[in-house]
Amino acid sequence: MKFKSVKGTKDILPGEVEAWQHVERVIHRVMRDFNYREIRTPVFETTALFSRSIGELTDIVSKEMYTFTDRSEESITLKPEGTASVLRAYIQHNLGEQSQLVKVYYLGPMFRQERPQAGRLRQFHQFGAEAIGSQSALLDVEMMALALEIYRQLGIEQYELNINSVGCEKCRPKYKELLVAELTKLQDTLSPESQTRLKQNPLRVLDSKDENDKAATKNAPLMKDYLCDECSAHFTAVRQLLDTLGTKYSIDGRLVRGLDYYTKTAFEITSTALGSQDALAGGGRYDLLVEELGGKPAPGVGFAAGIERLLMVLEKSGNTPKDESGPVLFFVALDDNSLQWAFAEAATLRAKGISVELDYLGRSIKAQMREANRQHARYVIVVGENELKSGKAKLKDMLSGTETEISLQQIQSSFQV
Ligand code: HAM
């Protein structure tokens, strides 16, 4: 029997992982520059946390979650996104009492049982940030700026920022009524999926990818034109701050997002390099969610971004970082005695932070040299009986090809960084 990775999951192999590490380094650095601190929450949570926050009727909760009953008969779900877990931890550990504004970020695997395709996986990775405790539009825009700064530092320039306001509990219900009345008139022309959404989650009809739906709802009312004074002022502030930063953006009145917890600002960053799954990142404000999850009311805003999609864009633009550096030093040993000496010397050098490799396969000298070359070793030292006796050996610089003599006593000091 041959085992294969489960559909929609991927191994990240040596040779690929270097690009991930590079991206992760940039994420950690930029998050620190914006003064966000890392939070790590468990990979699974109780199912109700997600249905409560993301919304029972969303695609994520109704169709895509990896949910199972564990041996204690508890319903558990692998986290499909990070926000709910972060807010659960915020409430559970009273983080709001220690500081009025909590700024955290995360990085890790998420799970959704979607139909796999390019840029859509069942285990994928997100990085994201949440700022809990302030209503300021500065933070809405900081989230966008944070994501865009990470992209900028990685050399991603091909993207679009789309923003919208999805209103609040004061203005949305009235708008929803109006939208339902308008869409009901068009009901027969809508796709079956939109007809279902009209009943369950009418705002999402506007988000339909179906061309017929798009045409039919061309003149449908949009939330952004029915905002209450508070939401309207907030949306204006967001736009002004984006202008202040000189950030280009478009207003997309149809942007509603696939999660129910948003209030006021919603945004997405898309890339034309991605094809049909074109969202690099998405986020927005969720001023009611902490309370909804049982905490003291606290406004919040955040975003999350897919790492696989980011890497796809980097690859398309030829910007995938490659790390071909091998060990600094490779010992080529001519006999068993020398190999044992090299093994002990390698341990000493490694303890000093010098990366060293040697031969474990009893290869010929020629094959050991070839291996050192294949692994991109920077230097090779050849040791045999004579070298051990004289205490001197040849040091080959694999880049220039030049050979010099080195004292075996002084390897450590010669390679000290
Ligand atoms: P989301 O839009 O569901 O938002 O996901 C954010 C990003 O994760 C997407 O833009 C996409 O890049 C990536 N992504 C989502 N699903 C997949 C998948 N199946 N395969 C590959 N990549 C995927 C959230 O998750 C919210 N928690 C964002 C947020 C944080 N809002 C406020 N705070």
Residues whose N, C-alpha, C, O or C-beta is under 5 A from the ligand:
A	BS01	HAM	P80 E81 G82 T83 R112 E114 G119 R120 L121 F124 Q126 G128 A129 A279 L280 A281 G282 G283 G284 V301 G302 F303 A304 A305 G306 R309
